[in-house]
Amino acid sequence: MSGILTGKRILVSGVLTDRSIAFHAARTAQLEGAEVVLTGFGRLSLIERTAALLPKPAPVLELDVTDAGQLEGLAERLREHVDGLDGVVHSIAFGPRSVFDFLGAPWEDVAGAVHVSAYSYKSLALACLPLLRRGAGIVGLTFDARVTWPHYDWMGVAKAALESANRYLARDLAERGIRCNLVAAGPLTSVAARSIPGFGDLAGVWDHRAPLPWDPADAEPAGRSVAALLSDFFPQTTGEIVHVDGGVHMTGA
């Protein structure tokens, strides 16, 4: 490793198991010299066990991104571990099973999916803003929302909202020198993937359309891309979506 994050302090949300992009983003950040703090919601004992697999210890804070009180107190809780932030990773998405039925999903379930998967991107950024230094980077995770995907349905709409929110957040935080970008990864066999009905059909698209070999069990390439966007190697890149999908995003039939 080259140390591209040496001395930086990074908050990584959404680590659950060591198969997640968030885990590999945190791992790469540590290997590149960063100090990492994790946040998670529920199943904190599992998150702490996963954190123990990182190269260095990382504190774990509980955070429900739909809870205004927890968001309001986040900066103060973070100050117990770091005196500032140079980067934030938003790896948070959720939708009840009904949202994978586009015609049948009720608004209440769709609204919850949009809140957790898209609106929370802005919420987390604002909660961390008191600690974010000039030149900091915010990186979120999406699944290419320009097109429809088998079975993805309202989660695809929520990701489209996230991608639009990224552009507006990049615009509004630019005067503070804060960059906001997304990584669009291909399908990965994470805990979140198991909640998608027909995930195998979706992932099967990569079998015949990916120009580069795609391993759905390997989240490290996406995690490394997150770390790269947090570094100073992209000082003038904001509002962007970097595709880490083996090239499927640019491939036709």
Buried (B, 14 or more C-beta within 10 A) or exposed (E): EEEBBEEBBBBBBBBBBBBBBBBBBBBBBBBBBBBBBBBBBEEEEBBBEBBEEBEEEBBBBEBBBBEEEBBEBBBEBBEEBBEEBBBBBBBBBBBBEBBBBBEEBEEEBBBBBBBBBBBBBBBBBBBBBEBBBEBBBBBBBBBBBEEEBBBBBBBBBBBBBBBEBBBEBBEEBEEEEBBBBBBBBBBBBBEBBEBBBEBBEBBBBBEEBBEEEBBBEBBBBBBBBBBBBBBEEBEEBBBBBBBBBBBBBEBEE
